[in-house]
Amino acid sequence: MSTESMERGRRKSRVGVVVSDGRDKTVTVEVPSSFSHPRYDKVVRRSTKLHAHDEANDAKIGDTVRIAEIRPISKQKRWRVVEIVERAR
């Protein structure tokens, strides 16, 4: 098997911070990313907000969570909360 076909079946996972938990069984997670600019070699920081399914309503604002890609649950939800890495203080 080639590495390309092995990667195809794997689900993406990200680590981010919960910024909203107002909806039932849904949290909004802000996932940071950084990359080096191709021309100027400056580190560019960006972030993406993803909506994740939280079945137990466990995650609260400020918690660091790991989310994994899943099949679409609703119009915006394509991720689910796998674990709470760190609780907010």
N, C-alpha and C positions, 0 to 999 in steps of 0.2 A: 504494500500500500504506500502511496506517496504521501508526503506530509500535507499536501493540499486537501486530499480526501479525508485525512484524519481531522484537520481543522474544521471541516465543514460541519460535522456533527456536534462540535463543542459549543456550549452556550457561553455567551459573554457574561462576565461578572464585573461589577464596579463597586467601589467603596466611596461613600459620600455621607453628608450630614443632612439630617431631616430638618427642613425649613418650614414645613407645614404639616399639621396632622388633623385639620379641621373636619375632613370628610370621613365617612364611615368606611373602614377597611382600606383606606387609601392614604398614603403619605407622599409628600413631594420631597425628593432627595436632590440636593445640589452636589454634583460630581465635578471636582476640579480637574483640570488637565493643563499641562504645560509642555511647550516644545520650543526648540531653538529656531529662531527665524533663519530661513535659508540664506539670506543675503547679509543681514546685520549681526548675526550670531547673538542677538539679545534673546533672553528667555521670555517668551510670551505666555501669559497665564490667562486661561479662559475657564468658564464653568458652564455646565449644562444642567438644566432642571429636568428631572425625570419623574414620572408618576409611577409609584410602585404599589402593588397589592400587599396589604398587611392584614392577613386573615384574623389574627388575634387582637388587633388594635394595640399592640405592645409598644411600638416605637413612638417616642415623644419628641418634641422639638429640641434640637441640640444633640440628639443621639447620633453616634456614628454607626452606620449600618452597611452591611454587604447586600447588594441586590443582584439578582440573576435574570437573564433574559428568558421570557416565556412566550407562549402563544398569546395573541391579543385577547385581553379580557374585556376591554371596552374601547371607546374611541381613542383614549390617550394612554391607557395602561398596557404596557408590554413588558413590565418588570415585576418581580416579587421580592419581598424582603426575605433573605435567607437566614441572616443572623444579626443580632445587635452586637457590634464589635465593642462599643464603649457607651456607657450611659452618660447622659448630660449631668453635670454637677449642679 
